[in-house]
């Protein structure tokens, strides 16, 4: 490719640039002429809106095929309108280090291995793979001694403007903020209530905005839909980023804020007294600098990791509208009656030693709209009966709070739109009374009075997650009848502890979500004889998440699922003895699928068949690999393959079809194979493992590779179980005591100091409140007599 030797720079922000100027520029190019064989690459940086692009577009010369025009933008919608979107991901740690050291040492030769990584890694974690922040911090360290790096970094952080470089970076970010409409500015500044690196749940955030009065209703949309559009617009403008709260579910159900953005909005929210933040160092953010708490009239209080959340005597709390505490502890919290106009009371992962959190007088908070007690113990594990007096309450979130019963008085909360409770909390209120509910998550619903029939009265429900301890035939029929009335349902999860097969006759087969706006469907502990006929593109065109267990899967089923245009996650397991083998060969199948989890054999027949898949779990036949090894590759002893003897470049040519992922799945970032290994010797097994590990190296991403033995009649090595437990240990990182206990348990298991029975009991206790699949997946590595089912949890 030949590129022009000169680069023309045009400032899009110069006020004199009008349409006629661009036309003149176009005419100038045409007058000077361009050689017909010349290829060019034009980069137009930082476009903010479609109208600007249209203006620039008129000045671009139509030229030869092969030339390219690239635009960059912070606005996702602009990129989509222009077409051919490439979403730039954060830099990897290695690339971040390269950029960092290149700037610090100005290209001088420097071995990175000779530099201590502690401070560097701290800096790069703060920067989060964003080149702007890496360059900014690196610029401050140019010419400074290595031992001074830590001092410089600790002093400046991202929140201080007394350094010119930091100030310039914040001006760039501030431009994005000031370009927001007023309603988005308020919602963005509100995010300053959250701690640094906090994983923010999308739905909870939107319900908070609604409770605060930030969301303005529209005739054609409900409050949540409007709030969701606010959230998506902030994502669109790159002010926040999508995250998956659970590494197991793979649902984009949360967001994160880069430290640079968080520091900016903390400053801005302090300047307008929107949020007052008190962190672990007993400091308070109320203005553009971090200063001790002084006499202020606070409107929203947020405490982070404090040992005491008693308000400072200099802080007037009579007008506080929102009280938020994250990871706090201490003897007590302020008296509720002190908050006369409180609309939001949110305590998350808090522990109060003096009788836990007391909700006495909660019924007198007449303005309360949002009550969140996530992972916060309540005195006597009881929600006061006077909670029913909160006539304006919109959200009640008591997940993992230890509350045992939601009293009957909850049924009096006629404006309640969101109710969420996890295992161990029983619903005693008549669910049918809560006609305003839009989001519902409850457990042990078969113990709640008339739940299955009352559910049908909740005609506004969009998000429904229900867990049954037991489900008899009459309950099934009542549930299906109620589902027919839920015409706004978008997300449906039904869990049954007692695993069983549900007959589709007159039940799921006859139920079709109408109108066709179902986006997520998860059925766990429920085994269906076959795929419901309505799960196809014509009935559920918006379906993006599907989790099913069926008795038998046909080729036609996967062909139909492959045509679902928005499907990004598919979990489909077959209970049949003879599992299906399926070859994806069409470029029209599974074009947006990112995660595929199945016990079927999935083969990737041609490039482009599974273009977006990032994580793959599927079954493979061990016997086929051994046969392939014996017939197609050189042996080290005449009977078993020696993969190291074959050049990696030759492997894609001679690999069997189902290992098509090295060359046909460019986005792959993790793979798990369920290998049937009957009729194989231990030596053959070891060689096939080696073969697959060599195949892994072919892929550009070199994805992490895990092999699970998919047969119980052979002894499974302890090393597989230990590797699995090592993989999932990070789910406890936010709970230091559980994390420490888990590591001790892992050490005991590694050194064979604990019996299997005791190991399972302790793991069940530790994983309580987490995704049950974590413990179910571990069961694969246990002897058959110790198998764990959903009903055991």
N, C-alpha and C positions, 0 to 999 in steps of 0.2 A: 504494500500500500504506500502511495506517495502522499505526503501531507504538505500543506503549504508551509513555507518557512517563516511566515509572519503571522502573528496572532493579533487580531483586531479586538480591542477592548472597548465596550460601550457600556456606560453606566445607565442602567435602567431606571435609576432613581433621580436622574437629573431632570429638573423641572422643564428644561427647554425641549426635551424629546417629545415631539408630537407625531401624529400620523404622517404629516407631510415630510418630516425629517427622515422617517423610515423609508418612505417612498423614494426620497432623494438618494438614500443609501443604496437601495435596490438598483435604481437607475445607474448609479455610479459603478456598481459592480458589473452591470450588463454592458455599460459603455466601455469599460476597461477590458472586458472580455476575460474568459477563463479558458485555458486549453481544454479541448474536449476530452482528453485522456486523464485530466487531473482529478484525483479523488481528494475529498476534503473531510475534515472532522471539525464540527463547530460545537462548542460547549457554551450553553447559556445558563448562567448560574443564578439561583435564588429567585425564581418566579413566584409571585404571591397570589395571582388570580388569573382566571381564564381570559379576562379582557386584555390583560397585558400580553398574554401569549398570542392572542389573535392579532394584536397590533404588530408584534414582532414577526409573526408568521407571514404577513403580507410583504415583508422585505426580503424574505428568503428566496433564493433562486432555485428553480427546479433544475436538477442536474442529473448526472449519470447514476445508474444503479451502483450501489457499493459505497457511496458517500453516506455519512451519518451526521445527524444532529442530536445532541444530548442536552436535555435540560435538567436542572436540579431544582427541587422545591421542597419546602417543609410541609406543604399541604397535599394530603393524599388525593383529594378530589381533583386537584389540578393535574396531577400525574395521570390519573385515570382518563381524564378528558383528552390529554395529549396522546396517550396510548403507549403500550409497550413498557409497563411499569417494572422497574427493578428496585425492590426494597433493600436499601443498604442496611446491613446488619452491623451491630457493634463489632469493633475489632477484636480479634482473639487476643489472648494474653501475650502470645509471642509477637504478633504484629504490633500490639500496643507498646511492648518493650522496644521493638525496633524503632518505631516512631519517636518514642520518648528519648532514647539514647542518641538517635541521630540529631535531634534538636539540642540536647544538652551538650553534646561534644562536637557539634558542628561538623559532622562527617569524619572526624578524626578516627583513626583505627583504635578500636577499644574492644577487648574481649568481654562480652557480657558475663561470661562465667566468672570473671575476676571481681565482679561487683556484687556486694551483698544484696540479696533480694528482699530483705525485710521491709525497708522503707519504700523501695521501688514498688513492691506489691501492694503496700498500703496506699500509695499514691494512685496506682492503676485501678485498684478496687474503687477508690473514690471517683475516678474518672469514668468508670463504667464502659470503657471501649469507645468513648466519644472523642474523635480526633481533636475537636476544638478545646476540650478541657485538658487533654494530654499535652497539646502544644502550649496552652496557657501556663500550666504548672511547670512544664519543662523550661519555658522561657525564664521563669523566675529563678531557676536553679543554675542557669548558665554562669560559669565562672566561679561558683561557690564550692567550697570544700565539701567532700563527701560527708564528713561528720556533721556538717551544718544543715544537711538536707532535712533531717527530721525536725529541727527547730524552726526552719523556715515554713515547712508544711504545717506544723502545729499552730504556728502564729497566724498564718493567713487564712487557711481553709478556703471555702468559697464564699463565706458570708461577709467579708470585709472589702471595702472599696478603697482603702487607703493605699493600695498599690495600683499603678496605672494599668498594668496588664490585666489584672482581675477586673478592674473597672471597665475596661474595653470589652471584655468577654461578657460582662453583665449587661452592657448596653446592647450587645447583639441579642441576648435573650430577652431583654426588655422590649425590643422591637416586636418580637412575637407576641408578648403580652399586650402591648398597646394596640395591636392590630385585632384583638378580640372584640366581639360585641359586648356590651355591658353585662348581659346575663351570664356569659361565659367567664368574664373576669371574676365575678362574685364566686361562681362555682370553683374556679381554679384557686383563688385565694383561700377558700374554705379548706382545701387539701392540706394547708399548713398545720391542721390539728394532728396530723399523723406523724409518728416518729420516722426518723431516717431509716431507709431500707425496709419500711413496713410494706407487707403485701396487702393491698387494699381490695376488699371484695366489691365487685362491681355493683351487685344488687343492693347491698347494705349501704353503699355510698349514695346511690340514687334515692333510697328511702330517707337517708339523712337530709339530702337536699330538699326533698319534699317537705319533711318536717320543719325545716328551717324557713320554708316559704320562698326558696330560690326558684322553684319551678312554676312557670306560668302555664295554666291549662289552656288547651285549645279544644274547639268544639269537636273536631274529628278524632282527637287523640286523648287518651287518659293521661293522668299526671305522670305515671311511670314511663309511658312511651315517650312523652316529651323530655323527661329527665334522661332517658336512654339516648335520645337524639343529642342532648347536651354532652353526654359522656362520649359518644361516638365522634362528635365534632372536636373535642379536645384530643382524642386519639388521632383524628384526621390532621390536626394542626401540629402534631408531634409534641404537644405539651406533656402528655402522659403516654405510657406505652403498655401494650397488652402483656399480661403474664398469665401463666397457668398456676392456680393456687395449689392444685394437686398434681404431682407428677404421674399419678396413676390414671386420673380421669381424662387428662389431655384436653380439658375444656378451657377455652380462653374466658375465664370468669372473674378476672381481676385486673388490676393495673398497678404500675409502679411509677415513681417519680424520680428522675435523676437528681442527684444531690445538688447540682448547680441550679436546677429549676426550683427545688425545694427551698434553698437558701434565698433565692430571689423572691418567691411568694411569701416566705416568712417575713422578709423585710417590708414588702408592700402591704401585707395584711396588718402588720404592726403599725404602719404609718396611718392607716385609716381606722385603727382600733377594731378590726374585724375579729381577730383571734389573738389571745394571749397564751403563749406557750411557756410552761415551766418544765425544764428538763431535769435529768438526774443530778446535775451540778448546781441545782437550786438557782438557776438563772431564768430570766423571763424575757421573752421577745415581745417588745411593745412598739419598737420603732426601728429605724434603720441600723441600729447597733444593738449588741447584746448587753443588756444592763440589768442590775438587780431590780426586783419588783419594787415599784414605787406606787404611790397612791394613784390608782386609776379606777375608772368605772368600766369594768370588764363586761363584754357582751358574750364572748365565748372563751371558755377556759379549757386548756388541754394540759394534762400532766403526763410525763413520760418517765417511767422507771423511778418514781419517787417513793421514798420510804414513808412519806406522810403527804397526804393530799389535802390537808387542812389549808384553807386559803390564807394568804398573808394578811395580817391586820390592816395593811395599807390598801388592800384591794376591796373595793365595794362590789358586793356580789348580788345585791338586791335586783339588779337589772340583767343578770346573767341569763341568757336564753339557751345556752348549750354547755353541758358539763361533760368532759371526756377524760378518761383515764386509761392509760395503756401500761401494762406490766408494772403496776404499782402495788405497794404493800404498806403495812402499818397497822396502827391500833384501831383507827376508825376513819370515817370520811365525814365531811361537813354535814350538819343537820339539814335534812331535805327541806324543812320549812323556811330555811334561809333563802331558798331560791323561789321567789314569788312568781316569776314569769317564765319558769323553765319549760322549754319545749323539747329538749333532747337530753336524756340521761344515758350515757353510754360508758360502761365499764368493761374492759376487755383484758382478760388474763390478770385479774387483780386478786390479791389475797389479803384480807383484813383479819388480824389475829384475834381481836376481841369479839368473839362471837360471829365472825365473818361479817358480811355486808348486811346491814339492817335496813329494811325498806319500810320501817314504821312511818306512818303518815303519808305513804305514797299516794293515797287516794285524795290528798289535799292539793296535789300538783295539777290543778284543773286545766292548765294550758299544755300539759305534756302530750307530745305527739309521738315520741320515739323513746322506747325503753329497751336498752340492750344490755344484757348481762352475760356475754359470751365468756365462758371459762372463768367465771367469777362466782365463788361459793356464796350462797345466801343463808342467813341464819335459819336454823332448823330445817333447811332444805325445802322451805315452803314459800310460795308466792302468796302474799296477803290477800284475803278475800276482798279487801277494799280496792284491789286493782280494778274491779268492775266499775268503779266510780269514775274512771278516767275516760270520760265520754268522748274526748277528742283523740284518743290514742289511735295511731295509724299503724305502728310497727311494734311488735313484741317479739324479741329475739332472746331466747333463754338456752341456746345450745351449749351443752357441756357445762351447765351451771350447777348441776347436782339437784336441781329442783325435781322433786318426785311426782308432783301432781299439779296440773293446771286446773285451778278450782272452777266450779260451775259458774262462778261470777264472771269468768272470762267471756262467757256467752253474752254478756251485756255490752260488750265493746262493739257496738254496731258500726262504728267507723273504722274498725280494724281492717287494714288492707294487707298486712304481712304478718304471719305467725310462723315462727320457726322454733322447733324443739327437737332435741336428739334423743338417743336411746336412754332409757331410764326415767323419762318424763312422760307421764300418762295424761291424756286429754280427757277431763271429766265433763267438760261443757258440751252442750248440744251443738255440734258443729254447724248444723243447718241454720242457726241463728245469725251466724257471722256472714251475712249476705254481701258485705263489701269486700270480702277477701279476694285478693288477686294472686297472692303467693302463700303456699301452705307447705310446711314440712313437719310431719309428726310421725312418731313411732308407736308401736303396740296399738294400732288403731282398732284392732279387733276387740280390745278391752274398753274402748270408748263407746258410750251409749249411742246406738243407732248411727254409727259413723257412715257405713257404706250407703245407706239410704239418704242420710242428711247431706252427703257430699253433692248430690244432684241439685241441691238448692243454691250451690255456690256458682252461679252462672257467670261470674266475672273472673273466675280463676284462670290465670295464664300459666303459672308455674306450680306444679303439684309433685311432691315427693312423699310417698306414704310407705310405711314399713309394717308388715303383718307378722305377728308371731305365728299365727295359724290362719289358714284360709279354707273354710269348708265350701261346699258347692253352693249353698244359699248365699254366702258372702260374695262369691264370685259373680253370681247372677245380679245381685244388688249393685255391686261395684260397676259392672258393665252397663247396667241401666242408668246409673248416675253419670258415667262418662259420656253417655250420649247427650246429656244436657250441657256439657262443658264445651260450648261452641267457640270459646276464645283460647282454648288450651294451646300453649306453645311448647311447653316442656313437661314431659310426663315420666316419672320414675316410680315403679312399683317394685318393692322388695319383699320377698317372703323368706323367713328364716327356715321354715320347713320346706325343703325343696320338693317339688312335685310337678307333675305334668298337668297342665290345664287343657281341657278339651275345648277346641275352638268352636265347636258346633254351637251356634247361637250366642257366642261370647265375643272374643276378639275378632273373629272372622266377620261378624256382622257389624262391628263398630268401625266407623270411618270418621276421623276427625274432620269436622266441617265448621266453618270453611277451612280450606286446606292450608292452615298456617302452622302445623306442627313442625317444630325445629329440632327437638331432642326427644328421643324415646329410649328408655332404659328399663328392661325387665330382668331382674336378678332373682335367682331362686325359683324362677318360673320357667318350666320347660314346655315349649310349644311343639305340637306335632309337626308343624310346617310353618313356613313364612306366611303371615297374613297377606291375603291377596291385595289389600289396599296399600301395602308398602311398595309403591311404585311411583315413578315420576309424575303421573297424572293426578294422583291423590295427595301426595305429600311432596310437592316440588321444592319446599324450603327445608326439608330434613337435612341436618348437618351432622347429627350425632345419633348413632344407632347401636344398641347393645341387645343381643338376642341369644338365647340358647334354644336350639330346635332339635327334634329327634332325627331329622334327615334334611340335608341340604342338597338341592339339585343344581346342575349347571345353569339352568334357566334362572334360578334365584339370584345367583351372582351376576348374571348378565343384566337382570332388571335393576339390582342394586347399583351396578356400575353406571347406570344411566341417570342416577340421582344427581342433579347438576351441582348441588352444594355440599354433598356428603364429604366430610373431612375426617370423621372418626367412625370406624366400623369394628365392632366386637361381635363376632358370630362364631359360635361353637356348636358342633354337632355331637349329639349323644349316640349316634349310630355306630355300629361296630365297624362297618366299612366306610371310612371317611373319604370324601370326595377329593379328587385332584383337579385343579382348575388352572387353565393357562390364560393369562391376560395377554391378548394379542392386538386388541383394537385400541386405537388412539382416542376413541370416543368413550372409553370406560374409565371410571374412577379418576377423572381429570383433576379433581380437587382433594382427593383423599390424602391425608397427611399421616394418619395412624391406622394400621391394620393389625388386629389381634384375633387370631383364629387357630383352631387345631386342624384346619384343612391344609392340604398341600397347595400352595400358591406358586405358580410358575410365571415368570416374566418373559414372554415370548419374543418381544421386539422392543426396540428403543422407542420410548414415548408411551408405552402401555401403562405404566404407573409413574408418571412424571414427577409427582409432588410428594410421594411417600417418604416420610422421615424416619418413622419407627415401624418395624415389621416383626411380628411374631407369627410363625406358621409351623406346620408339621412337615417333616421330611422322613423318608424311609431309609433307615440305616442300611438295609440290605442292598438297595439300589446303589448307594455310594460305594459299598464294598465291591459290588460287581463292576461298577465303573472303574474303580481303582485297579482291579485285577486285569481288566481288559484293555485299558487305555493308557496306563502310565507305567514307567519303569519300577521295578521292585528292588527292595534292598536285600530280600532273602528268598525271592522266588514266589512269595505268597501275598505280601502286603505292600502297598504303595509307599514309595519314598518321595513325598511332595517336594522336598528340597532339591531333588534331582532335576526338576522341571523349571525352566525359566518362567518367571512370573508373566512375561509378555505372552507366553504360549497358553497360559491357563484359560483365558476367556474362550479360546477356540475349541478346546477339548472338554470344557465343563459341561455337565448335564444341564438340561434346560432350566431346572428350578433354581440353579445358582445364577440365573440371569441378572441378579441384582448388581453384580460388580460393574456391568457396562450399561444396563438399561434403566437404572434407578438413580439418577444423578443427585437427588436430594437426601439420600439415605444417611441417617446419622446414628442408627442403632438397630441391631437385628438379634432376635432370639429364635433359635431353631429347637423345635420339639422333635427329638430324634427317637424313633422306634429302634431298639437295638437287640431284639431277639435274634437268635441264631448268629450272633457275632461274638468273636472272642475278644478278650480284653485288649489284646495287641491290635486287632483290627479297629477296635473303637478308638484307641489312641492315635492310630495313623489317620483315621478319618478326621479326628479333631485337628490334627496337624494340617491336613489338607485344607480344611475350612479356614483355619487361621492364616494360611498363605493366601487364600482367595481374598480375604479381607484386605490385604495390602494392595490389591489391584485398584480398589475403589479410591477415587481422589480424596474422599473424606476420611478414609481409613476408619470406618464406623466401629464403635465398641461392639463386640460380638460375644453372645452368651449361648451356651448349649444346655438344654434341659433334656434329661432322659425321660422319654415319654412311655415308660413301661415299668410296672411294679413287680414283675416276677424276677427281677435281677437286683442285686445289691447296689445301692446308690452310694457313691463315695461322700464322705463328710465334707470334702473340700467344696463340692457344689453348693451345699447348704451354707457353708461359711461365706462363700463368695456372694450368695444372694443376700444374706444378712448384712454384709458389708455395704452392699448396694443401697439398702433401704434405711440405713442408720440415720441419715440426715433428716428424716421426718420428725425426729425428736430434738433437733438442734435448738428449737425455740423453747424447749422445756429442759433446763439443765439437769434437774434431778432425774428425769426419765432417761435423758441421754446418757448420763453416768451409769445408771442402772443397766441400761441396754448394753453398754460397752463391757461392763463387768460380766453380764450374762454371756455375751459373745466370747469373752476370754475363757469362762468356765467351760463352754461348749467346745471351744477349740482345743482345750487341754483335757477333754473327756472327764470333766469333774462334775457333770450333772447328768441325770437320767433323762431319757426322752420325755417321759411323762411329765416330770417337773419342768423341763424346758418348755413344753407346749403350754402348760398352765401359766407360767410367768410371761410368755410371749402374748398369750391371749389378754392378760391383764394390761400389759404395756400398750398393746395396739387398740385397746378400747377407746372409742372416740375417733379412731382413724379409719381410713378406707379398709373395709373387711377383706378386700382382695390381697392386701399385704400379707395377712396370715394364711389366706387360702392358697396363694402362690407358693408360700413356703412349704405347704403340705406336699407339694410335688416331690420334695426331696426326702420325705419320710417313708419308712417301711409301710406296706399296705395296711397293717393293723392299726397304724396311728394316723390314718387319713383323716383330714378335717373337712367338714362340709359347712355350708352357710348355716345350717340348722344347729351346729355345735356352738356357734358364736352367740 
